[in-house]
Amino acid sequence: MGSVVVGVVGTLLGVLIGGALQQLQARLTRRWQQEDAFSAAKQVAYSEYLRSISASYGQAKSGQRDRSEDGRLHAVTAQIEILAGQRVAIEARELVERIIEAHSMIAAGAGDEQAGVPEIDRDRHAVIELFKTDLGLGPAGPG
């Protein structure tokens, strides 16, 4: 009789432990999927941010004063403010303000040097490094 009780208790304990482990595994899997989706959303926003900067520059160089890409740049910067940490969001916002001002100057006829493009480009690269760090990609290698 004692061995039957031990067998039943052991079986029930095994079922409980197995169920608890399955719940834990399911919870961890959901969290990993959410983190992956969050990281993918950041990657898309960061890529769109950089694409919009380049497109805005192209529009400015062609003399367009009413540049559609500036609106897209503001929109993606708002996404970054939601998705990224405060440091990344602040750097991205500050850079956008300087970029739009510089691109407005270029569209009005100023040269790249007058508009501060070299300095802005250096700061753009610094923001790219922040994006990479935020995505866990680490620092970029030489080149």
OpenMM code with the backbone's topology and positions (N, CA, C; nanometers):
from openmm import Vec3, app, unit

residues = "MET GLY SER VAL VAL VAL GLY VAL VAL GLY THR LEU LEU GLY VAL LEU ILE GLY GLY ALA LEU GLN GLN LEU GLN ALA ARG LEU THR ARG ARG TRP GLN GLN GLU ASP ALA PHE SER ALA ALA LYS GLN VAL ALA TYR SER GLU TYR LEU ARG SER ILE SER ALA SER TYR GLY GLN ALA LYS SER GLY GLN ARG ASP ARG SER GLU ASP GLY ARG LEU HIS ALA VAL THR ALA GLN ILE GLU ILE LEU ALA GLY GLN ARG VAL ALA ILE GLU ALA ARG GLU LEU VAL GLU ARG ILE ILE GLU ALA HIS SER MET ILE ALA ALA GLY ALA GLY ASP GLU GLN ALA GLY VAL PRO GLU ILE ASP ARG ASP ARG HIS ALA VAL ILE GLU LEU PHE LYS THR ASP LEU GLY LEU GLY PRO ALA GLY PRO GLY".split()
positions = [
    Vec3(0.0813, -0.1184, 0.0000),
    Vec3(0.0000, 0.0000, 0.0000),
    Vec3(0.0864, 0.1258, 0.0000),
    Vec3(0.1938, 0.1270, 0.0780),
    Vec3(0.2831, 0.2419, 0.0851),
    Vec3(0.3491, 0.2707, -0.0482),
    Vec3(0.3840, 0.1644, -0.1215),
    Vec3(0.4482, 0.1869, -0.2502),
    Vec3(0.3497, 0.2441, -0.3517),
    Vec3(0.2222, 0.2124, -0.3401),
    Vec3(0.1203, 0.2675, -0.4291),
    Vec3(0.1069, 0.4172, -0.4044),
    Vec3(0.1040, 0.4556, -0.2757),
    Vec3(0.0925, 0.5978, -0.2401),
    Vec3(0.2143, 0.6736, -0.2920),
    Vec3(0.3318, 0.6178, -0.2734),
    Vec3(0.4542, 0.6827, -0.3214),
    Vec3(0.4498, 0.6958, -0.4732),
    Vec3(0.4017, 0.5926, -0.5410),
    Vec3(0.3910, 0.5966, -0.6868),
    Vec3(0.2941, 0.7030, -0.7343),
    Vec3(0.1769, 0.7118, -0.6679),
    Vec3(0.0765, 0.8123, -0.7056),
    Vec3(0.1285, 0.9524, -0.6775),
    Vec3(0.1874, 0.9735, -0.5600),
    Vec3(0.2408, 1.1046, -0.5236),
    Vec3(0.3539, 1.1434, -0.6193),
    Vec3(0.4386, 1.0480, -0.6505),
    Vec3(0.5484, 1.0752, -0.7443),
    Vec3(0.4966, 1.1129, -0.8819),
    Vec3(0.3941, 1.0423, -0.9275),
    Vec3(0.3350, 1.0730, -1.0575),
    Vec3(0.2724, 1.2118, -1.0576),
    Vec3(0.1962, 1.2422, -0.9541),
    Vec3(0.1328, 1.3740, -0.9440),
    Vec3(0.2374, 1.4852, -0.9353),
    Vec3(0.3425, 1.4615, -0.8594),
    Vec3(0.4502, 1.5592, -0.8473),
    Vec3(0.5184, 1.5796, -0.9829),
    Vec3(0.5393, 1.4720, -1.0550),
    Vec3(0.5987, 1.4821, -1.1889),
    Vec3(0.5119, 1.5620, -1.2844),
    Vec3(0.3804, 1.5396, -1.2776),
    Vec3(0.2866, 1.6140, -1.3621),
    Vec3(0.2904, 1.7629, -1.3265),
    Vec3(0.2901, 1.7941, -1.1978),
    Vec3(0.2933, 1.9339, -1.1541),
    Vec3(0.4230, 2.0031, -1.1966),
    Vec3(0.5343, 1.9366, -1.1752),
    Vec3(0.6631, 1.9952, -1.2134),
    Vec3(0.6715, 2.0119, -1.3647),
    Vec3(0.6278, 1.9118, -1.4387),
    Vec3(0.6286, 1.9202, -1.5852),
    Vec3(0.5410, 2.0339, -1.6360),
    Vec3(0.4226, 2.0478, -1.5774),
    Vec3(0.3329, 2.1566, -1.6156),
    Vec3(0.3921, 2.2930, -1.5854),
    Vec3(0.4538, 2.3048, -1.4693),
    Vec3(0.5163, 2.4319, -1.4312),
    Vec3(0.6309, 2.4664, -1.5255),
    Vec3(0.7100, 2.3662, -1.5626),
    Vec3(0.8206, 2.3897, -1.6555),
    Vec3(0.7698, 2.4297, -1.7935),
    Vec3(0.6598, 2.3699, -1.8378),
    Vec3(0.6017, 2.4063, -1.9664),
    Vec3(0.5510, 2.5509, -1.9634),
    Vec3(0.4885, 2.5905, -1.8541),
    Vec3(0.4411, 2.7285, -1.8402),
    Vec3(0.5578, 2.8268, -1.8431),
    Vec3(0.6646, 2.7922, -1.7724),
    Vec3(0.7834, 2.8771, -1.7705),
    Vec3(0.8433, 2.8890, -1.9097),
    Vec3(0.8539, 2.7766, -1.9788),
    Vec3(0.9094, 2.7773, -2.1135),
    Vec3(0.8220, 2.8607, -2.2075),
    Vec3(0.6911, 2.8493, -2.1970),
    Vec3(0.5998, 2.9271, -2.2813),
    Vec3(0.6147, 3.0769, -2.2528),
    Vec3(0.6265, 3.1129, -2.1255),
    Vec3(0.6434, 3.2529, -2.0873),
    Vec3(0.7740, 3.3091, -2.1425),
    Vec3(0.8813, 3.2298, -2.1301),
    Vec3(1.0102, 3.2737, -2.1830),
    Vec3(1.0061, 3.2879, -2.3346),
    Vec3(0.9417, 3.1948, -2.4013),
    Vec3(0.9304, 3.2010, -2.5476),
    Vec3(0.8548, 3.3265, -2.5896),
    Vec3(0.7447, 3.3584, -2.5226),
    Vec3(0.6690, 3.4801, -2.5537),
    Vec3(0.7546, 3.6043, -2.5326),
    Vec3(0.8286, 3.6077, -2.4233),
    Vec3(0.9135, 3.7239, -2.3954),
    Vec3(1.0201, 3.7393, -2.5033),
    Vec3(1.0827, 3.6284, -2.5439),
    Vec3(1.1845, 3.6348, -2.6490),
    Vec3(1.1241, 3.6811, -2.7811),
    Vec3(1.0036, 3.6348, -2.8120),
    Vec3(0.9364, 3.6781, -2.9352),
    Vec3(0.9041, 3.8274, -2.9301),
    Vec3(0.8602, 3.8742, -2.8143),
    Vec3(0.8315, 4.0169, -2.7992),
    Vec3(0.9586, 4.0998, -2.8135),
    Vec3(1.0675, 4.0541, -2.7533),
    Vec3(1.1945, 4.1252, -2.7642),
    Vec3(1.2434, 4.1276, -2.9088),
    Vec3(1.2272, 4.0168, -2.9797),
    Vec3(1.2656, 4.0116, -3.1208),
    Vec3(1.1820, 4.1085, -3.2041),
    Vec3(1.0519, 4.1120, -3.1785),
    Vec3(0.9631, 4.2027, -3.2523),
    Vec3(0.9983, 4.3483, -3.2205),
    Vec3(1.0288, 4.3776, -3.0955),
    Vec3(1.0665, 4.5124, -3.0541),
    Vec3(1.1966, 4.5537, -3.1220),
    Vec3(1.2935, 4.4641, -3.1247),
    Vec3(1.4204, 4.4922, -3.1901),
    Vec3(1.4012, 4.5130, -3.3402),
    Vec3(1.3157, 4.4334, -3.4018),
    Vec3(1.2881, 4.4480, -3.5449),
    Vec3(1.2221, 4.5836, -3.5726),
    Vec3(1.1316, 4.6270, -3.4860),
    Vec3(1.0671, 4.7575, -3.5033),
    Vec3(1.1697, 4.8697, -3.4937),
    Vec3(1.2638, 4.8572, -3.4009),
    Vec3(1.3705, 4.9566, -3.3886),
    Vec3(1.4558, 4.9592, -3.5148),
    Vec3(1.4922, 4.8411, -3.5653),
    Vec3(1.5739, 4.8351, -3.6866),
    Vec3(1.5059, 4.9052, -3.8026),
    Vec3(1.3767, 4.8825, -3.8178),
    Vec3(1.3016, 4.9472, -3.9253),
    Vec3(1.3009, 5.0986, -3.9060),
    Vec3(1.2746, 5.1437, -3.7846),
    Vec3(1.2704, 5.2877, -3.7577),
    Vec3(1.4071, 5.3514, -3.7807),
    Vec3(1.5122, 5.2878, -3.7331),
    Vec3(1.6464, 5.3432, -3.7514),
    Vec3(1.6835, 5.3494, -3.8989),
    Vec3(1.6509, 5.2455, -3.9735),
    Vec3(1.6804, 5.2445, -4.1172),
    Vec3(1.6015, 5.3528, -4.1900),
    Vec3(1.4740, 5.3683, -4.1553),
    Vec3(1.3909, 5.4711, -4.2186),
    Vec3(1.4409, 5.6107, -4.1832),
    Vec3(1.4871, 5.6289, -4.0619),
    Vec3(1.5443, 5.7568, -4.0181),
    Vec3(1.6633, 5.7936, -4.1074),
    Vec3(1.7540, 5.6994, -4.1255),
    Vec3(1.8731, 5.7257, -4.2071),
    Vec3(1.8373, 5.7442, -4.3542),
    Vec3(1.7406, 5.6670, -4.4037),
    Vec3(1.6967, 5.6816, -4.5423),
    Vec3(1.6356, 5.8198, -4.5637),
    Vec3(1.5549, 5.8660, -4.4682),
    Vec3(1.4900, 5.9962, -4.4801),
    Vec3(1.5913, 6.1098, -4.4768),
    Vec3(1.6957, 6.0949, -4.3982),
    Vec3(1.8012, 6.1973, -4.3962),
    Vec3(1.8619, 6.2098, -4.5356),
    Vec3(1.8963, 6.0972, -4.5955),
    Vec3(1.9573, 6.0998, -4.7287),
    Vec3(1.8616, 6.1561, -4.8328),
    Vec3(1.7363, 6.1161, -4.8261),
    Vec3(1.6384, 6.1646, -4.9230),
    Vec3(1.6134, 6.3144, -4.9052),
    Vec3(1.6085, 6.3617, -4.7809),
    Vec3(1.5905, 6.5043, -4.7549),
    Vec3(1.7087, 6.5833, -4.8115),
    Vec3(1.8280, 6.5295, -4.7960),
    Vec3(1.9475, 6.5950, -4.8500),
    Vec3(1.9382, 6.6028, -5.0024),
    Vec3(1.8952, 6.4942, -5.0641),
    Vec3(1.8791, 6.4934, -5.2098),
    Vec3(1.7777, 6.5968, -5.2556),
    Vec3(1.6676, 6.6071, -5.1834),
    Vec3(1.5675, 6.7073, -5.2184),
    Vec3(1.6229, 6.8484, -5.1999),
    Vec3(1.6994, 6.8686, -5.0932),
    Vec3(1.7579, 7.0005, -5.0682),
    Vec3(1.8569, 7.0371, -5.1783),
    Vec3(1.9396, 6.9413, -5.2189),
    Vec3(2.0387, 6.9668, -5.3241),
    Vec3(1.9707, 7.0030, -5.4564),
    Vec3(1.8508, 6.9504, -5.4789),
    Vec3(1.7791, 6.9825, -5.6026),
    Vec3(1.6983, 7.1116, -5.5889),
    Vec3(1.7098, 7.1791, -5.4750),
    Vec3(1.6475, 7.3091, -5.4552),
    Vec3(1.5038, 7.3047, -5.4073),
    Vec3(1.4563, 7.1896, -5.3680),
    Vec3(1.3179, 7.1803, -5.3197),
    Vec3(1.3076, 7.2419, -5.1803),
    Vec3(1.2262, 7.3429, -5.1678),
    Vec3(1.2083, 7.4068, -5.0375),
    Vec3(1.0978, 7.3403, -4.9571),
    Vec3(1.0045, 7.2778, -5.0245),
    Vec3(0.8957, 7.2061, -4.9581),
    Vec3(0.9268, 7.0574, -4.9720),
    Vec3(1.0086, 7.0053, -4.8815),
    Vec3(1.0599, 6.8684, -4.8938),
    Vec3(0.9720, 6.7708, -4.8164),
    Vec3(0.9155, 6.6761, -4.8883),
    Vec3(0.8287, 6.5751, -4.8273),
    Vec3(0.9048, 6.4875, -4.7285),
    Vec3(1.0316, 6.4686, -4.7511),
    Vec3(1.1097, 6.3812, -4.6630),
    Vec3(1.1269, 6.4384, -4.5233),
    Vec3(1.1170, 6.5699, -4.5096),
    Vec3(1.1285, 6.6290, -4.3759),
    Vec3(1.0141, 6.5823, -4.2868),
    Vec3(0.8947, 6.5730, -4.3439),
    Vec3(0.7800, 6.5221, -4.2684),
    Vec3(0.8003, 6.3775, -4.2283),
    Vec3(0.8524, 6.2974, -4.3206),
    Vec3(0.8804, 6.1566, -4.2890),
    Vec3(0.9877, 6.1473, -4.1802),
    Vec3(1.0847, 6.2363, -4.1881),
    Vec3(1.1922, 6.2367, -4.0887),
    Vec3(1.1376, 6.2703, -3.9499),
    Vec3(1.0472, 6.3654, -3.9422),
    Vec3(0.9834, 6.3972, -3.8132),
    Vec3(0.9020, 6.2774, -3.7630),
    Vec3(0.8303, 6.2122, -3.8534),
    Vec3(0.7459, 6.0980, -3.8137),
    Vec3(0.8306, 5.9833, -3.7604),
    Vec3(0.9379, 5.9508, -3.8281),
    Vec3(1.0204, 5.8379, -3.7828),
    Vec3(1.0966, 5.8751, -3.6560),
    Vec3(1.1282, 6.0018, -3.6391),
    Vec3(1.1924, 6.0448, -3.5150),
    Vec3(1.0962, 6.0267, -3.3981),
    Vec3(0.9684, 6.0514, -3.4198),
    Vec3(0.8691, 6.0265, -3.3150),
    Vec3(0.8630, 5.8781, -3.2803),
    Vec3(0.8731, 5.7918, -3.3806),
    Vec3(0.8766, 5.6474, -3.3541),
    Vec3(0.9981, 5.6115, -3.2695),
    Vec3(1.1114, 5.6691, -3.3034),
    Vec3(1.2344, 5.6418, -3.2285),
    Vec3(1.2183, 5.6870, -3.0836),
    Vec3(1.1514, 5.8000, -3.0623),
    Vec3(1.1306, 5.8479, -2.9260),
    Vec3(1.0478, 5.7498, -2.8440),
    Vec3(0.9596, 5.6769, -2.9105),
    Vec3(0.8777, 5.5771, -2.8404),
    Vec3(0.9562, 5.4479, -2.8192),
    Vec3(1.0317, 5.4061, -2.9196),
    Vec3(1.0979, 5.2755, -2.9155),
    Vec3(1.2320, 5.2744, -2.8425),
    Vec3(1.3040, 5.3857, -2.8482),
    Vec3(1.4416, 5.3869, -2.7975),
    Vec3(1.4493, 5.4470, -2.6584),
    Vec3(1.5638, 5.4296, -2.5997),
    Vec3(1.5911, 5.4920, -2.4710),
    Vec3(1.6059, 5.6421, -2.4861),
    Vec3(1.6054, 5.7109, -2.3750),
    Vec3(1.6069, 5.8569, -2.3746),
    Vec3(1.7302, 5.9137, -2.4463),
    Vec3(1.8458, 5.8558, -2.4220),
    Vec3(1.9681, 5.9099, -2.4835),
    Vec3(1.9616, 5.9027, -2.6353),
    Vec3(1.9195, 5.7886, -2.6885),
    Vec3(1.9096, 5.7721, -2.8334),
    Vec3(1.8051, 5.8683, -2.8888),
    Vec3(1.6911, 5.8776, -2.8232),
    Vec3(1.5827, 5.9638, -2.8702),
    Vec3(1.6241, 6.1107, -2.8730),
    Vec3(1.6919, 6.1552, -2.7696),
    Vec3(1.7357, 6.2954, -2.7631),
    Vec3(1.8364, 6.3239, -2.8740),
    Vec3(1.9327, 6.2356, -2.8913),
    Vec3(2.0338, 6.2555, -2.9958),
    Vec3(1.9694, 6.2576, -3.1346),
    Vec3(1.8749, 6.1672, -3.1582),
    Vec3(1.8075, 6.1614, -3.2880),
    Vec3(1.7279, 6.2893, -3.3125),
    Vec3(1.6556, 6.3372, -3.2121),
    Vec3(1.5748, 6.4589, -3.2265),
    Vec3(1.6631, 6.5804, -3.2518),
    Vec3(1.7696, 6.5949, -3.1748),
    Vec3(1.8590, 6.7100, -3.1924),
    Vec3(1.9226, 6.7088, -3.3311),
    Vec3(1.9620, 6.5923, -3.3783),
    Vec3(2.0225, 6.5824, -3.5102),
    Vec3(1.9215, 6.6202, -3.6184),
    Vec3(1.7983, 6.5757, -3.6052),
    Vec3(1.6952, 6.6077, -3.7049),
    Vec3(1.6744, 6.7584, -3.7149),
    Vec3(1.6704, 6.8258, -3.6024),
    Vec3(1.6515, 6.9710, -3.6044),
    Vec3(1.7643, 7.0386, -3.6806),
    Vec3(1.8879, 6.9959, -3.6564),
    Vec3(2.0035, 7.0540, -3.7264),
    Vec3(2.0014, 7.0183, -3.8748),
    Vec3(1.9609, 6.8949, -3.9058),
    Vec3(1.9565, 6.8503, -4.0448),
    Vec3(1.8552, 6.9313, -4.1237),
    Vec3(1.7373, 6.9483, -4.0696),
    Vec3(1.6333, 7.0215, -4.1428),
    Vec3(1.6741, 7.1670, -4.1635),
    Vec3(1.7354, 7.2254, -4.0638),
    Vec3(1.7845, 7.3624, -4.0791),
    Vec3(1.8917, 7.3696, -4.1888),
    Vec3(1.9849, 7.2756, -4.1866),
    Vec3(2.0911, 7.2734, -4.2875),
    Vec3(2.0344, 7.2476, -4.4268),
    Vec3(1.9400, 7.1556, -4.4369),
    Vec3(1.8819, 7.1250, -4.5676),
    Vec3(1.8002, 7.2423, -4.6204),
    Vec3(1.7389, 7.3186, -4.5324),
    Vec3(1.6678, 7.4395, -4.5748),
    Vec3(1.7653, 7.5418, -4.6308),
    Vec3(1.8802, 7.5542, -4.5658),
    Vec3(1.9835, 7.6452, -4.6146),
    Vec3(2.0339, 7.5998, -4.7519),
    Vec3(2.0552, 7.4701, -4.7674),
    Vec3(2.1040, 7.4169, -4.8948),
    Vec3(2.0001, 7.4400, -5.0049),
    Vec3(1.8742, 7.4155, -4.9743),
    Vec3(1.7679, 7.4364, -5.0731),
    Vec3(1.7602, 7.5827, -5.1149),
    Vec3(1.7974, 7.6744, -5.0239),
    Vec3(1.7962, 7.8173, -5.0545),
    Vec3(1.9224, 7.8617, -5.1272),
    Vec3(2.0156, 7.7700, -5.1476),
    Vec3(2.1343, 7.8030, -5.2261),
    Vec3(2.2664, 7.7983, -5.1521),
    Vec3(2.2662, 7.7701, -5.0234),
    Vec3(2.3915, 7.7622, -4.9477),
    Vec3(2.4681, 7.6358, -4.9866),
    Vec3(2.5970, 7.6417, -4.9725),
    Vec3(2.6794, 7.5241, -4.9966),
    Vec3(2.6826, 7.4337, -4.8745),
    Vec3(2.7349, 7.3129, -4.8948),
    Vec3(2.7438, 7.2166, -4.7847),
    Vec3(2.8236, 7.2711, -4.6670),
    Vec3(2.9353, 7.3369, -4.6955),
    Vec3(3.0201, 7.3909, -4.5881),
    Vec3(2.9452, 7.4971, -4.5096),
    Vec3(2.8777, 7.5883, -4.5803),
    Vec3(2.8024, 7.6951, -4.5142),
    Vec3(2.6920, 7.6384, -4.4262),
    Vec3(2.6304, 7.5315, -4.4717),
    Vec3(2.5183, 7.4720, -4.3987),
    Vec3(2.5643, 7.3808, -4.2851),
    Vec3(2.6930, 7.3562, -4.2765),
    Vec3(2.7453, 7.2731, -4.1688),
    Vec3(2.7337, 7.1233, -4.1932),
    Vec3(2.7263, 7.0826, -4.3197),
    Vec3(2.7076, 6.9413, -4.3523),
    Vec3(2.8200, 6.8523, -4.2990),
    Vec3(2.9467, 6.8919, -4.3081),
    Vec3(3.0510, 6.8019, -4.2546),
    Vec3(3.0336, 6.7706, -4.1062),
    Vec3(2.9993, 6.8716, -4.0264),
    Vec3(2.9798, 6.8496, -3.8836),
    Vec3(2.8556, 6.7637, -3.8582),
    Vec3(2.7508, 6.7920, -3.9337),
    Vec3(2.6278, 6.7147, -3.9195),
    Vec3(2.6510, 6.5697, -3.9589),
    Vec3(2.7296, 6.5491, -4.0641),
    Vec3(2.7579, 6.4118, -4.1073),
    Vec3(2.8368, 6.3361, -4.0002),
    Vec3(2.9290, 6.4044, -3.9351),
    Vec3(3.0034, 6.3424, -3.8250),
    Vec3(2.9079, 6.3027, -3.7116),
    Vec3(2.8147, 6.3928, -3.6802),
    Vec3(2.7172, 6.3637, -3.5752),
    Vec3(2.6194, 6.2536, -3.6178),
    Vec3(2.5896, 6.2468, -3.7481),
    Vec3(2.5032, 6.1394, -3.7995),
    Vec3(2.5694, 6.0041, -3.7768),
    Vec3(2.6995, 5.9979, -3.8005),
    Vec3(2.7727, 5.8729, -3.7760),
    Vec3(2.7720, 5.8361, -3.6270),
    Vec3(2.7785, 5.9359, -3.5410),
    Vec3(2.7716, 5.9092, -3.3966),
    Vec3(2.6339, 5.8528, -3.3590),
    Vec3(2.5285, 5.9042, -3.4218),
    Vec3(2.3942, 5.8522, -3.3951),
    Vec3(2.3823, 5.7093, -3.4485),
    Vec3(2.4426, 5.6820, -3.5617),
    Vec3(2.4423, 5.5447, -3.6147),
    Vec3(2.5068, 5.4498, -3.5140),
    Vec3(2.6150, 5.4912, -3.4530),
    Vec3(2.6797, 5.4078, -3.3513),
    Vec3(2.5876, 5.3868, -3.2306),
    Vec3(2.5134, 5.4914, -3.1922),
    Vec3(2.4154, 5.4757, -3.0837),
    Vec3(2.3087, 5.3737, -3.1225),
    Vec3(2.2618, 5.3807, -3.2473),
    Vec3(2.1623, 5.2842, -3.2949),
    Vec3(2.2171, 5.1424, -3.2853),
    Vec3(2.3394, 5.1242, -3.3317),
    Vec3(2.3991, 4.9905, -3.3277),
    Vec3(2.4127, 4.9397, -3.1857),
    Vec3(2.4562, 5.0255, -3.0966),
    Vec3(2.4688, 4.9859, -2.9566),
    Vec3(2.3330, 4.9520, -2.8987),
    Vec3(2.2319, 5.0329, -2.9308),
    Vec3(2.0967, 5.0072, -2.8800),
    Vec3(2.0421, 4.8744, -2.9309),
    Vec3(2.0810, 4.8362, -3.0507),
    Vec3(2.0356, 4.7085, -3.1080),
    Vec3(2.1226, 4.5910, -3.0637),
    Vec3(2.2267, 4.6204, -2.9857),
    Vec3(2.3141, 4.5129, -2.9389),
    Vec3(2.4121, 4.4655, -3.0434),
    Vec3(2.4364, 4.5506, -3.1454),
    Vec3(2.5282, 4.5121, -3.2519),
    Vec3(2.6716, 4.5471, -3.2187),
    Vec3(2.6920, 4.6228, -3.1147),
    Vec3(2.8274, 4.6598, -3.0737),
    Vec3(2.8861, 4.7624, -3.1661),
    Vec3(3.0054, 4.8055, -3.1356),
    Vec3(3.0684, 4.9081, -3.2197),
    Vec3(3.1053, 4.8510, -3.3562),
    Vec3(3.0983, 4.9366, -3.4529),
    Vec3(3.1373, 4.8959, -3.5876),
    Vec3(3.2883, 4.8862, -3.5946),
    Vec3(3.3357, 4.8009, -3.6785),
    Vec3(3.4792, 4.7852, -3.6971),
    Vec3(3.5355, 4.8979, -3.7787),
    Vec3(3.6655, 4.8935, -3.8064),
    Vec3(3.7263, 5.0007, -3.8866),
    Vec3(3.6679, 5.0019, -4.0268),
    Vec3(3.6632, 5.1210, -4.0811),
    Vec3(3.6152, 5.1327, -4.2191),
    Vec3(3.4971, 5.2097, -4.2219),
] * unit.nanometer
topology = app.Topology()
chain = topology.addChain("A")
for resn in residues:
    res = topology.addResidue(resn, chain)
    for name in ("N", "CA", "C"):
        topology.addAtom(name, app.Element.getBySymbol(name[0]), res)
